[in-house]
Amino acid sequence: MTTPHTVRTVAVLGLGRMGAAIAARLAGQNWDVVGWTRSGRHVAGAVETTRDPEDAVAKADVALLALFDGQACRQVADRIHPALRPDTIVLNTSTIAPAEAAALARRLGPSYVHAPVLGSVPAVAAGTLRILAAGEQDALAGVQPLLRALGTVRPVDDAATAAALKLIANSSLAGAVLALRDALRQADALGLPRAQALDVLELGQLGGLVTRKRTFLADGAASTTAPGEFTIGALAKDMALLATASNSPLRSAADLAGTPADPEADIAVAATVPAVDDAVLEPLRRYIEGHATGDPAHFREAFLPTAHIEGIRDGAFASWRLDEYCGLFPGHPATDEPARTRRIDTVDVHGTVATATMTLRHGPDTFTDVFLLVRAEGRWRIANKAYHRTPRPAA
């Protein structure tokens, strides 16, 4: 195994945003760097590039992987494995699934270090990445000088744990982006100037994100030519990996995957996409109007004729056809209508189907309504509704 003081030649495999930034940073810190990427991209500065990854690693003390996903890591590892010197360390900074990281560790043995990084291109340039590093003691010691040139190192027990922690860290970023999206949508709905809303959001919990990404968030930012530091597509990929690995629901995975924006755009652009189309909301508004007026004609507009409305009523399961449901309404508002409230909580659109939830406070009861909507014959209608009733606790 190469000793720490002799590790000076690095092959950076993958010269995308992060790989190119890492190669440039190391070259600027007087490391001997050779790079390779499938696209043939070159890096500005003192970074030699090769046509083949095998050539890049032939004389390298460290083969550093900065690739998009686990499949790319496997393919490149298979290509370079026969060309690696016995003392070459494979250092993988890519964000991949825990199972994929564990498989690479088994495949490459004690010379493999899994070291996903927290931070993006600016942190690479400043040498302030936070690095989750897992590997055998000798291999970790061998790459310490290189890792310290990029940032600070947090040792982790094994490759799978390092990969899982990186996905968890990115899930908090995804949550912040989507929270910012919701805040901006509400500000727009209230008619607040975007600059004023951003000024106030900078004062709160999302302040750091707003400050870093303001170029992408201001009015007219859709036309900005600023390069993305971390893309929507990359973050969506990471959230899909996390949801698959945990086998647990993860709302941000679907929200990011369904973002109507260029996957190569910066993640901040996901916070600026318009709210759901009014056409999807129309049947939900007709449904609210039906409750507010007691007029069943609004329900007939909102629902498909084949719809069922279902839930637990008086302790037993109840299911109404649309005609039966409409018959429950007297044609005039409830006497306590001025005190009743209704709000649309969520709407998720997936092509020609959508789901929605709504909260209704009617007298002493709170209802949670869950809707399945379908777009048919050019308009959205409610296909089915299920509800839960929460009575007010007894005094």
N, C-alpha and C positions, 0 to 999 in steps of 0.2 A: 504494500500500500504506500502511495506517495506521502511523504511527510509534509506538514504544513508549510515549511519554509521553501519547499521546492515547487509548489503549485503556482505556476505563472502563466501557463498556456491554456486558454479556454476556447472550446468550440461552442458557439451559441447556435443551437439548432432551432430555427423558427425566428424570423425577423419581422414579425408583425409589430404592433404598437409597443408591447412590453418587451419583446425580444430585441428589437432595434434599440430601445432605450437602455436595456441592460448592457448590450454590446457596446454602445457608445459610452456609457458610464464606466465600464471596466477599462476600455481603451484609454479613457481620460485619466484613469487611475494607474496608468502604466502597466496594465496587463497586456499580454500578447493575445489578441483576440482574432479568431477566424469565425466567419459566420456562414450559415447555409439556410436557405428557405426554398420551398417548392416553387415559389413564384419567381425566383431569380432576383429578388429585390436586393438592392445594395444599400448600405448604411453609410451616411456621411461620416467623414473622418477616417481615422486610422484603423479601419476594420476590413481585413481581407475577406473575400467571399469565395466559396468554391461551388462547383457544379454538383457535387455529390456529398452526402453526409459522411460517407465512409472516408473521403479525403479529408474532411474537416476534423474528424476525430483521430486520424492516424497518429498525429504527434501531440495530441492534447492531453494535459494532465486532468482536465475536467471537461466532460461533455454535458453542457447545460441545456436542458430542454425547456423551451418557452413556446408551447404549442397550444392549439385551441381546445382540444378535447382528448379523451382517453383513447379513442381510436387512432388519432394521429400519433399519440405517444407510443402505442403498441407497434404501429407500423414503422416508425423511425427507430425504436429500440431494436426491432428485429433486423433492420438494415445495418445498424452500426455495430451490433453485438460481435460479429466475427472480426471487425476491424479494431476493436478496443484493445489497448495494451492491458496487460494483467493489472497494472497499478492505476489505470484510469478510473476516476470516480464519475459516476453518472448522477448529476444533480438535476432533479426535476422540479421546476417552479410552476408547472402547469396546474390549473384547477380541474381536477377530475374526481370521479366518484371514489369513495373509500375502497370499494372492492377492486376497482381498477388500480389504485395505488398499491394495495396489498399484493395483487397479482404481479405488478412490475417489480416489487421488492423481492418476491420469490424468484422471478425470472432472472434478475440481475444479481441477486445475492448480496454479499456484504459490501460491495462497492457502490450500492445504490443509496442515495439520500433523497428523501422526498421533502421538498421545502417550498410549499406554496407561500405566496407573499400577500400581505395586506398593504394596499396602496396602489396607486396607478402611476402613470408616466411622470408627473411632477415629482413624486416621491422617489422614483428611481433616479432622476437627474440630481436630486438633492442628497441622495444616499440616506434616506429616512424611511425606507421600507421596514415593515415589521415582518419577520420571517419565522414561520413555523417549521422547524427542522427536525426530521426523524431519520435515524439511520444507525448503523454500527458505530462504535466509539471511534475507531480509526478513521473511518470515512468522514464522520462529522469533524474530527480534528483537522483532516486534510482540507476541508472546504471552508474552515472558519475564516481565514484571511479574506477569501473571496466574498463570503457572506457579509463580513463586516464592512467591506467596501460598498455594499448595497444598502445596509441598514443594521438593525438590531435583531438578534437571534433569540427566539424562545424555543428551547428544546422540548420535544414532544415524544411520547413513548414509542410510537410506531407510525408507519406510513398511513395506515387507514385512519388513525386518529387525527393526524395532521390534515388529511384531506377532508375529514368530516368537520373539523374546526373551521377550516377555510370556508366551507359551504355555509356554516352557521353564521360566520362573520358577514358573508355576502347577503344572507337573508335579512340581516338588520339593515343593510344598505337598501335592499329592495323595499323593505317596509317603509323606510324614510322617503324614498322616491315616491311611493304610492301615497303616503300621507301628505306629501307636498302637492301631489296632483289633486287630491281631494280638497285641500285648502284653497288652491288656486281656482278650482271649479266653483267652489262656494263663493269665493271673492268675485268671480266673473258674474255669477248669478245675482249677486247683490249689487252689481254695477260699480264695484270698486276699481279705481285705476290700478293697473298691474304694478306700476312702480311703487305706489303707496302700499299695496299689499306685501310686496317683497321687502320693503323697508321694515315693516312690522314683523314679518316672519323671520327676518335676520336677528331680531331681538330674542327669539324663543328657542325651543329645542331643536328646530331645524336650521338654526342660524348658520352653522358651519357649512351645511350643504348648499344653502341659498347663496352664501358668499362665494363659494367655489364655482358655482354653476350659473351665476347670474347672467353671464353672456348668453346662455341658452334659454333663459327663463323670461327675459324682458319681451315686451310687445315687439312683434316683428322679428323675433329671434329665429323663426322658421327659415329665414333666408341667410342666417349666419354661415360664414365659411370656416368658422373655428373648428379645428379637428376634434373629434370625440376622444376623450381619454379612456373611457370604459363604455362599451357599446350596449345598447338595448339587447341585441342578439346574444352577446356574451353573458349578460346578467340573466336573461331568460334561460339560457342553457344551464347555468349554474343552479337556478331554482328548480328546473326540471330534474337535474341530478339529485338535488336534496330531497324532493318529493318522492322520487323513486327509491332512494336509499333508505329513507325513513318509513316508507310505506304509510305515510300520514298525509292528510289533506294540507295543501299549502296554497293559499289563495294567490300569493304573489306569482306563483309559477304560471297560472292561467292568465292573470292580469297582464303580465309582461309579454307572454307569448301572443296574446291577442291585441297588443298595442298597435293601432293603425299608424305606424311610423316606420321609417327606414330602419331595419335592424342594425345598420352600421352607424346610426346616429348615436350621439352621446346619451347616456342614461337619463340626463336631465330633460331631454326632449319628451320622454315618456310622461313627465309631469305636466306637459303643456298640451297634450292632445285633447280635443273637445270632449265634452261630456256625451253621454249616450244620445243617439238620435231621438228627436222628439217623436218620431213615428212609433218607436218602441214604447214610449211613455203614454201614448194616447189611450190605449185600452185601460191602463191603470188609472188614468185620470177619469175616464168614463165610469170605472168601477167606484172611485171615490165619490163621483157625482151621484151615482145611484144610492149610496148610503146617505149622502147629505140631503137628498130630496125625497128619498123613499120611493122614487119612480123606477119601476123595474125596466122601463125602456132603455135606460142607460146600461143596465146589465146585459141586455140583449145585444147592444152595440159592442160591449166589451168582450163578451165570451163567444166562442164558437158554439153553434147549436148543439154540438155533441158533448159539450163540457160537462164535467161532474164537479161538484163542490163537496168536500169531505172533511170530516173531523170527528172529534169526540163530543157528543152532546148528552148531557145528563148521565154521564158515565158509560155510554154505549156508542159504538161506531155508527156514524150517520153518513149517508151518501145521497145527495140530491141531484137529479137531472136539472138542467137549466130551468125548465118550466116550473118544476117544483120549488126551486130556489126563489125564482121571481115571485111566486105566490106567497112568500113569507113577508113581502113588503107591501105596506098599505097604500102607497101612492102619495104620501105626504111626509114631511120631515117628522122625526121623533120629537117629542116635547122638550127633551133636553139637548136638542141638536146644537145650540150655541155653545154648550160646554164640551162637546165631543171634538176629538182631534184625530187626524190621520196623517201619516207621513210615509213616503216611499223610502225604504232604507237601502236596498241594493238592487242593482240591475246588472246582469251579466249576459252579454250577447255572444252567441257562438253560431255565426252564419245565419241560418234560417230559424234557429231556436234561441230562446232566452229564458232565464230564470229571474225571478224578482221576489223580494220580501217587503212586507209592509207592516207597520204597527198601527193599530186602531185602538183608541181609548174611548170606550162607549160606557158611560155611566160608571158603575163599580168594576167593570171588566176591562181587561186589556187583551186584545186579540193579536196574534202573530199570524199573518197570512203568507203563504208560500205559493207562488204562481209558476206555472209552466206556460210560456207563450210560444206561438208559432207564427211565422210570416207565410201567409198563403194568399194567393190571388192578389198580390200587391199590397197587402195590409197586415198589420200585426193584430192578433186576437189572443185572448186567454184560452188555452186548451183545457187546463184543469187548475183547480185551487184546493189546497189543503190548509187547515187552520188549527191553531192551538189557542184555547181560552184560558187566561189566568185570572181567576176571580180575586177581588180585593180581599186581603186577609181580614178575618173577623177581628173586631176591636177588642 
